[in-house]
Amino acid sequence: MIANAFTYKRANSADEAVSMLNDQSKILAGGHSLIPAMKLRLNNPENLIDISQITSLRGITDNEGSISIGATTTHAEIAASDLLKQHIPMMGQTALSIGDIQVRNKGTIGGSMAHADPAADWPAALLAADAKVNITGPSGSRIVDIDHFFTGFFETALAENEIITSISIPKTASNAHSAYTKFKQPASRFAIVGCAAAVDLDGGIVRNIRVALTGVSENAFRATSVENALSGQPLNSESIASAIANGVTQGNAVLSDHYASEEYRSHLAKVYVKKALTAI
Ligand SMILES: Cc1cc2nc3c(=O)[nH]c(=O)nc-3n(C[C@H](O)[C@H](O)[C@H](O)COP(=O)(O)OP(=O)(O)OC[C@H]3O[C@@H](n4cnc5c(N)ncnc54)[C@H](O)[C@@H]3O)c2cc1C
C-alpha cells in the first residue's frame, strides 16, 4: 500500500526537531518501523521531521564511567563498536540479531526504543544494561531510568513533543558478564522471546544481576524472581535451574498469538533465561 500524503522536513538540531513537533507530525529516524506503519495506514502523520542527519545525535562515545549512544546510531554501528564489545558484549550481540543487513544499516536504537514494539530486541538489552534515556523537549532535557521507560504496548515515558537524544550505559567492571539470546520469528527475526542478562561475579558468586525479557508481554520487563533467586548465589547449572523452576514471568501477562501460545511462550521464556545465564 502507499502511505497517505505527508510533508517532509529535515531538522538540523535536536532543538529544531522539538520545535517542529506537533500532534500532526512524527519524527523520522531510520524509517524501518514508521514507514511500514504508514504504508499500512496504521500511522498517518501529516508531517515527517527527519532527524537522521543531525550529527550530534549519532555515534558512540566513551564518557569515563559510562558509554553514550546517540539516538540515531544504527544497529550496524552498535554491532561494529569495539568500545561496546569491550565493556558490554551483549550490546553487539543484540544489534547483530536484529533483522537483516538492510534493517541494521538504517534502523536506529532511538527509533526502536521510541517505537517500543513488544517484540523488539533493544528493550531487553537496555533493561539488563541499566541504561538511562536522555530526552529533550520544549521545557528542556530530562533523564529517564530505563526501568520506567517502557510503560505498555507500544508505549513509553516519552511525551508527544519530546525526542530521545541518547542512551547512557554504565561501563561494567572486569568481573561483569553479559549475554543476549533469542527465539526469533523466522522471517523478520523479531523476538518471539528474547532474554538479556548482565551479571557481576565475585569469586563465582553473583553480586549484581539484571535479567530482562522481551517478546513475552506487552512490554519488556525484568525477571525479578530470577534476579532475587540468584543474588548472592554461585552461578552454575543447579542455581540457574532452581531460579527458573517456578517460571520467570511472575506478575506479567504473557502474550498469546499465532507464533506462540501463552503456555509455549512461558516455557520459552524459561529456556531463554537459562540460555542467556549459561552463555555468561
Ligand atoms: C524487515 C524488518 C525486520 C526487523 N527486524 C527486527 C528485529 O529482529 N528486532 C528488532 O528489534 N527490530 C526489528 N525491526 C525494527 C527495526 O529495528 C527498526 O529500525 C526500529 O524498530 C525503528 O528504528 P527506526 O530508526 O527505523 O525508527 P523509525 O521507523 O524512523 O521511527 C519509529 C518510531 O519512533 C519515533 N522515533 C524515531 N526516533 C526517535 C527519537 N530519537 N525520539 C523520539 N521518537 C523517535 C518515530 O516518530 C516513530 O514513531 C525490523 C524492521 C523491519 C522492517
The ligand as a Tripos MOL2 file, in Angstrom:
@<TRIPOS>MOLECULE
LIG
   53    58     1     0     0
SMALL
NO_CHARGES

@<TRIPOS>ATOM
      1 C1         12.0550   -6.3630    7.9000 C.3       1 LIG1
      2 C2         12.2840   -5.8030    9.2760 C.ar      1 LIG1
      3 C3         12.8310   -6.6220   10.2420 C.ar      1 LIG1
      4 C4         13.0480   -6.1370   11.5300 C.ar      1 LIG1
      5 N1         13.5730   -6.9770   12.4760 N.ar      1 LIG1
      6 C5         13.7560   -6.5240   13.7350 C.ar      1 LIG1
      7 C6         14.2910   -7.3760   14.7470 C.ar      1 LIG1
      8 O1         14.6640   -8.5260   14.5200 O.2       1 LIG1
      9 N2         14.4270   -6.8550   16.0050 N.ar      1 LIG1
     10 C7         14.0730   -5.5610   16.3010 C.ar      1 LIG1
     11 O2         14.2200   -5.1580   17.4560 O.2       1 LIG1
     12 N3         13.6090   -4.7330   15.3640 N.ar      1 LIG1
     13 C8         13.4320   -5.1700   14.0780 C.ar      1 LIG1
     14 N4         12.9460   -4.3270   13.1300 N.ar      1 LIG1
     15 C9         12.6350   -2.9360   13.5010 C.3       1 LIG1
     16 C10        13.8810   -2.0720   13.2320 C.3       1 LIG1
     17 O3         14.8610   -2.3540   14.1960 O.3       1 LIG1
     18 C11        13.5210   -0.5790   13.2650 C.3       1 LIG1
     19 O4         14.5320    0.0690   12.5910 O.3       1 LIG1
     20 C12        13.3950    0.0610   14.6090 C.3       1 LIG1
     21 O5         12.4590   -0.5890   15.3880 O.3       1 LIG1
     22 C13        12.9110    1.5130   14.4850 C.3       1 LIG1
     23 O6         14.0200    2.3310   14.2680 O.3       1 LIG1
     24 P1         13.9930    3.3990   13.1100 P.3       1 LIG1
     25 O7         15.2140    4.2100   13.2820 O.co2     1 LIG1
     26 O8         13.8070    2.7100   11.8310 O.co2     1 LIG1
     27 O9         12.7390    4.3000   13.5370 O.3       1 LIG1
     28 P2         11.5940    4.9680   12.6500 P.3       1 LIG1
     29 O10        10.8650    3.9310   11.8900 O.co2     1 LIG1
     30 O11        12.1280    6.1280   11.9150 O.co2     1 LIG1
     31 O12        10.6740    5.5090   13.8410 O.3       1 LIG1
     32 C14         9.9420    4.6240   14.6770 C.3       1 LIG1
     33 C15         9.1290    5.4420   15.6810 C.3       1 LIG1
     34 O13         9.9830    6.0720   16.6240 O.3       1 LIG1
     35 C16         9.8670    7.5000   16.5550 C.3       1 LIG1
     36 N5         11.2380    7.9930   16.7260 N.ar      1 LIG1
     37 C17        12.3190    7.6470   15.9890 C.ar      1 LIG1
     38 N6         13.4340    8.1740   16.5350 N.ar      1 LIG1
     39 C18        13.0340    8.8780   17.6080 C.ar      1 LIG1
     40 C19        13.7240    9.6560   18.5780 C.ar      1 LIG1
     41 N7         15.0540    9.8000   18.5700 N.pl3     1 LIG1
     42 N8         12.9890   10.2420   19.5650 N.ar      1 LIG1
     43 C20        11.6510   10.0840   19.6090 C.ar      1 LIG1
     44 N9         10.9330    9.3720   18.7120 N.ar      1 LIG1
     45 C21        11.6350    8.7720   17.7340 C.ar      1 LIG1
     46 C22         9.2140    7.7920   15.2150 C.3       1 LIG1
     47 O14         8.4780    9.0020   15.2370 O.3       1 LIG1
     48 C23         8.3260    6.5930   15.0420 C.3       1 LIG1
     49 O15         7.1380    6.7500   15.7790 O.3       1 LIG1
     50 C24        12.7150   -4.7790   11.8360 C.ar      1 LIG1
     51 C25        12.1890   -3.9420   10.8560 C.ar      1 LIG1
     52 C26        11.9690   -4.4490    9.5710 C.ar      1 LIG1
     53 C27        11.4090   -3.5310    8.5250 C.3       1 LIG1
@<TRIPOS>BOND
     1     1     2 1
     2     2     3 ar
     3     2    52 ar
     4     3     4 ar
     5     4     5 ar
     6     4    50 ar
     7     5     6 ar
     8     6     7 ar
     9     6    13 1
    10     7     8 2
    11     7     9 ar
    12     9    10 ar
    13    10    11 2
    14    10    12 ar
    15    12    13 ar
    16    13    14 ar
    17    14    15 1
    18    14    50 ar
    19    15    16 1
    20    16    17 1
    21    16    18 1
    22    18    19 1
    23    18    20 1
    24    20    21 1
    25    20    22 1
    26    22    23 1
    27    23    24 1
    28    24    25 2
    29    24    26 1
    30    24    27 1
    31    27    28 1
    32    28    29 2
    33    28    30 1
    34    28    31 1
    35    31    32 1
    36    32    33 1
    37    33    34 1
    38    33    48 1
    39    34    35 1
    40    35    36 1
    41    35    46 1
    42    36    37 ar
    43    36    45 ar
    44    37    38 ar
    45    38    39 ar
    46    39    40 ar
    47    39    45 ar
    48    40    41 1
    49    40    42 ar
    50    42    43 ar
    51    43    44 ar
    52    44    45 ar
    53    46    47 1
    54    46    48 1
    55    48    49 1
    56    50    51 ar
    57    51    52 ar
    58    52    53 1
@<TRIPOS>SUBSTRUCTURE
     1 LIG1         1 GROUP 0 **** ****
